[in-house]
Amino acid sequence: MYTSTNGAVDYYALSTLDLTGKQPVAVAAWVQAWKNDASASQLRVKLRDGDNGSVVNSGWFGLPTSQGDLRYFVRTSNCGGGSWTATNIDNLQIGIEANIP
């Protein structure tokens, strides 16, 4: 997402993951982002349940002025608070929200 709009949000669907015989214990969303000015711009990572629209957010991350830093959000429970299942993960959407002063 490239934006100069405060509060801009974008979500991305994931491809189906074959978890046959596996029990997921956590989801980690990794985001690489940077800003092109000296502002105090931030981002937060969002996880949205594609089944019911429940959303959980990371805290706000400050952004560097060059490419390279990764930000991540690890969630051990699904968006509704229960254990992760293959269905939860197949319907999961990962999002980014911009905080631009």
PyRosetta script that sets phi, psi and omega in degrees:
from pyrosetta import init, pose_from_sequence

init()
pose = pose_from_sequence("MYTSTNGAVDYYALSTLDLTGKQPVAVAAWVQAWKNDASASQLRVKLRDGDNGSVVNSGWFGLPTSQGDLRYFVRTSNCGGGSWTATNIDNLQIGIEANIP")
pose.set_psi(1, 130.6)
pose.set_omega(1, 172.4)
pose.set_phi(2, -116.6)
pose.set_psi(2, 122.3)
pose.set_omega(2, -176.7)
pose.set_phi(3, -150.7)
pose.set_psi(3, 155.0)
pose.set_omega(3, 168.7)
pose.set_phi(4, -122.4)
pose.set_psi(4, 16.6)
pose.set_omega(4, -177.2)
pose.set_phi(5, -101.8)
pose.set_psi(5, 119.2)
pose.set_omega(5, 176.7)
pose.set_phi(6, -63.6)
pose.set_psi(6, 135.2)
pose.set_omega(6, 179.2)
pose.set_phi(7, 84.1)
pose.set_psi(7, 0.7)
pose.set_omega(7, 178.6)
pose.set_phi(8, -60.7)
pose.set_psi(8, 137.8)
pose.set_omega(8, 179.6)
pose.set_phi(9, -131.7)
pose.set_psi(9, 139.3)
pose.set_omega(9, 175.4)
pose.set_phi(10, -138.6)
pose.set_psi(10, 138.0)
pose.set_omega(10, 179.6)
pose.set_phi(11, -116.5)
pose.set_psi(11, 149.5)
pose.set_omega(11, -179.4)
pose.set_phi(12, -129.8)
pose.set_psi(12, 129.1)
pose.set_omega(12, 176.3)
pose.set_phi(13, -81.1)
pose.set_psi(13, 153.8)
pose.set_omega(13, 179.3)
pose.set_phi(14, -104.3)
pose.set_psi(14, 155.6)
pose.set_omega(14, 174.9)
pose.set_phi(15, -76.3)
pose.set_psi(15, 158.7)
pose.set_omega(15, -178.6)
pose.set_phi(16, -63.5)
pose.set_psi(16, 136.3)
pose.set_omega(16, -178.4)
pose.set_phi(17, -112.5)
pose.set_psi(17, 128.3)
pose.set_omega(17, 179.0)
pose.set_phi(18, -82.1)
pose.set_psi(18, 108.2)
pose.set_omega(18, -180.0)
pose.set_phi(19, -110.0)
pose.set_psi(19, 24.3)
pose.set_omega(19, 179.8)
pose.set_phi(20, -56.0)
pose.set_psi(20, 125.1)
pose.set_omega(20, 179.1)
pose.set_phi(21, 76.6)
pose.set_psi(21, 10.2)
pose.set_omega(21, -178.6)
pose.set_phi(22, -123.3)
pose.set_psi(22, 149.5)
pose.set_omega(22, 175.7)
pose.set_phi(23, -117.7)
pose.set_psi(23, 107.2)
pose.set_omega(23, 179.8)
pose.set_phi(24, -65.7)
pose.set_psi(24, 141.5)
pose.set_omega(24, 179.7)
pose.set_phi(25, -116.3)
pose.set_psi(25, -17.3)
pose.set_omega(25, -179.6)
pose.set_phi(26, -163.6)
pose.set_psi(26, 161.9)
pose.set_omega(26, 173.2)
pose.set_phi(27, -123.8)
pose.set_psi(27, 135.4)
pose.set_omega(27, 175.9)
pose.set_phi(28, -121.0)
pose.set_psi(28, 122.0)
pose.set_omega(28, 177.6)
pose.set_phi(29, -104.8)
pose.set_psi(29, 122.4)
pose.set_omega(29, -179.7)
pose.set_phi(30, -107.7)
pose.set_psi(30, 136.7)
pose.set_omega(30, -179.9)
pose.set_phi(31, -133.5)
pose.set_psi(31, 134.3)
pose.set_omega(31, 173.3)
pose.set_phi(32, -110.0)
pose.set_psi(32, 125.3)
pose.set_omega(32, -176.8)
pose.set_phi(33, -151.3)
pose.set_psi(33, 154.4)
pose.set_omega(33, 174.7)
pose.set_phi(34, -155.1)
pose.set_psi(34, 164.7)
pose.set_omega(34, 179.9)
pose.set_phi(35, -112.9)
pose.set_psi(35, 160.2)
pose.set_omega(35, -177.9)
pose.set_phi(36, -112.6)
pose.set_psi(36, 24.1)
pose.set_omega(36, 176.8)
pose.set_phi(37, -151.1)
pose.set_psi(37, -176.2)
pose.set_omega(37, -176.4)
pose.set_phi(38, -93.0)
pose.set_psi(38, 13.0)
pose.set_omega(38, -177.8)
pose.set_phi(39, -67.1)
pose.set_psi(39, 172.1)
pose.set_omega(39, 178.1)
pose.set_phi(40, -95.5)
pose.set_psi(40, 34.5)
pose.set_omega(40, -177.4)
pose.set_phi(41, -58.8)
pose.set_psi(41, 146.4)
pose.set_omega(41, -179.4)
pose.set_phi(42, -137.1)
pose.set_psi(42, 168.1)
pose.set_omega(42, 171.4)
pose.set_phi(43, -139.8)
pose.set_psi(43, 160.0)
pose.set_omega(43, 168.0)
pose.set_phi(44, -134.7)
pose.set_psi(44, 149.6)
pose.set_omega(44, 179.8)
pose.set_phi(45, -90.4)
pose.set_psi(45, 139.9)
pose.set_omega(45, -178.6)
pose.set_phi(46, -124.4)
pose.set_psi(46, 139.5)
pose.set_omega(46, 172.4)
pose.set_phi(47, -116.7)
pose.set_psi(47, 128.2)
pose.set_omega(47, -178.8)
pose.set_phi(48, -124.3)
pose.set_psi(48, 132.5)
pose.set_omega(48, 175.6)
pose.set_phi(49, -77.5)
pose.set_psi(49, 115.6)
pose.set_omega(49, -179.7)
pose.set_phi(50, -68.0)
pose.set_psi(50, -13.8)
pose.set_omega(50, 178.4)
pose.set_phi(51, -79.4)
pose.set_psi(51, -49.3)
pose.set_omega(51, -173.5)
pose.set_phi(52, -123.6)
pose.set_psi(52, 0.5)
pose.set_omega(52, 176.2)
pose.set_phi(53, 82.5)
pose.set_psi(53, 2.8)
pose.set_omega(53, 177.7)
pose.set_phi(54, -60.6)
pose.set_psi(54, 139.2)
pose.set_omega(54, -177.9)
pose.set_phi(55, -127.6)
pose.set_psi(55, 138.0)
pose.set_omega(55, 169.3)
pose.set_phi(56, -123.4)
pose.set_psi(56, 147.2)
pose.set_omega(56, -175.9)
pose.set_phi(57, -121.8)
pose.set_psi(57, 148.0)
pose.set_omega(57, 168.0)
pose.set_phi(58, -77.8)
pose.set_psi(58, 178.0)
pose.set_omega(58, 168.6)
pose.set_phi(59, -74.8)
pose.set_psi(59, 176.2)
pose.set_omega(59, 178.6)
pose.set_phi(60, -80.0)
pose.set_psi(60, 137.4)
pose.set_omega(60, 176.7)
pose.set_phi(61, -110.6)
pose.set_psi(61, 131.8)
pose.set_omega(61, 170.8)
pose.set_phi(62, -70.0)
pose.set_psi(62, 155.8)
pose.set_omega(62, -176.3)
pose.set_phi(63, -114.2)
pose.set_psi(63, 139.9)
pose.set_omega(63, 174.6)
pose.set_phi(64, -79.1)
pose.set_psi(64, 170.4)
pose.set_omega(64, 178.7)
pose.set_phi(65, -97.5)
pose.set_psi(65, 7.5)
pose.set_omega(65, 176.1)
pose.set_phi(66, -140.6)
pose.set_psi(66, 156.8)
pose.set_omega(66, -179.4)
pose.set_phi(67, -67.1)
pose.set_psi(67, 146.9)
pose.set_omega(67, 173.6)
pose.set_phi(68, 141.7)
pose.set_psi(68, -43.4)
pose.set_omega(68, -178.4)
pose.set_phi(69, -73.8)
pose.set_psi(69, 140.5)
pose.set_omega(69, 175.3)
pose.set_phi(70, -110.3)
pose.set_psi(70, 142.1)
pose.set_omega(70, 173.7)
pose.set_phi(71, -114.7)
pose.set_psi(71, 143.4)
pose.set_omega(71, -179.5)
pose.set_phi(72, -141.7)
pose.set_psi(72, 159.2)
pose.set_omega(72, -178.2)
pose.set_phi(73, -137.4)
pose.set_psi(73, 118.7)
pose.set_omega(73, 179.6)
pose.set_phi(74, -107.8)
pose.set_psi(74, 133.1)
pose.set_omega(74, -178.4)
pose.set_phi(75, -130.6)
pose.set_psi(75, 118.6)
pose.set_omega(75, -179.4)
pose.set_phi(76, -89.2)
pose.set_psi(76, -13.4)
pose.set_omega(76, 174.6)
pose.set_phi(77, -120.2)
pose.set_psi(77, 152.4)
pose.set_omega(77, -178.4)
pose.set_phi(78, -70.0)
pose.set_psi(78, 177.5)
pose.set_omega(78, -174.9)
pose.set_phi(79, -61.3)
pose.set_psi(79, -23.8)
pose.set_omega(79, 178.1)
pose.set_phi(80, -93.2)
pose.set_psi(80, -2.1)
pose.set_omega(80, 177.3)
pose.set_phi(81, 99.9)
pose.set_psi(81, -6.2)
pose.set_omega(81, -179.1)
pose.set_phi(82, -92.5)
pose.set_psi(82, -172.7)
pose.set_omega(82, 178.1)
pose.set_phi(83, -72.5)
pose.set_psi(83, 149.4)
pose.set_omega(83, 176.0)
pose.set_phi(84, -69.6)
pose.set_psi(84, 142.1)
pose.set_omega(84, 174.0)
pose.set_phi(85, -128.0)
pose.set_psi(85, 166.9)
pose.set_omega(85, 176.7)
pose.set_phi(86, -59.2)
pose.set_psi(86, -38.8)
pose.set_omega(86, 179.5)
pose.set_phi(87, -64.5)
pose.set_psi(87, -43.9)
pose.set_omega(87, 177.2)
pose.set_phi(88, -56.2)
pose.set_psi(88, -46.4)
pose.set_omega(88, -176.1)
pose.set_phi(89, -69.1)
pose.set_psi(89, -40.1)
pose.set_omega(89, 178.4)
pose.set_phi(90, -63.1)
pose.set_psi(90, -29.1)
pose.set_omega(90, -179.1)
pose.set_phi(91, -97.0)
pose.set_psi(91, -0.4)
pose.set_omega(91, -177.0)
pose.set_phi(92, -69.0)
pose.set_psi(92, 140.4)
pose.set_omega(92, 172.8)
pose.set_phi(93, -122.9)
pose.set_psi(93, 136.8)
pose.set_omega(93, 179.4)
pose.set_phi(94, -105.1)
pose.set_psi(94, 133.0)
pose.set_omega(94, -177.0)
pose.set_phi(95, -128.5)
pose.set_psi(95, 167.9)
pose.set_omega(95, 177.0)
pose.set_phi(96, -132.4)
pose.set_psi(96, 137.5)
pose.set_omega(96, 175.3)
pose.set_phi(97, -123.6)
pose.set_psi(97, 135.4)
pose.set_omega(97, -177.8)
pose.set_phi(98, -97.8)
pose.set_psi(98, 139.1)
pose.set_omega(98, 172.4)
pose.set_phi(99, -122.5)
pose.set_psi(99, 100.6)
pose.set_omega(99, -175.0)
pose.set_phi(100, -117.6)
pose.set_psi(100, 113.3)
pose.set_omega(100, -178.0)
pose.set_phi(101, -71.0)
pose.dump_pdb("model.pdb")
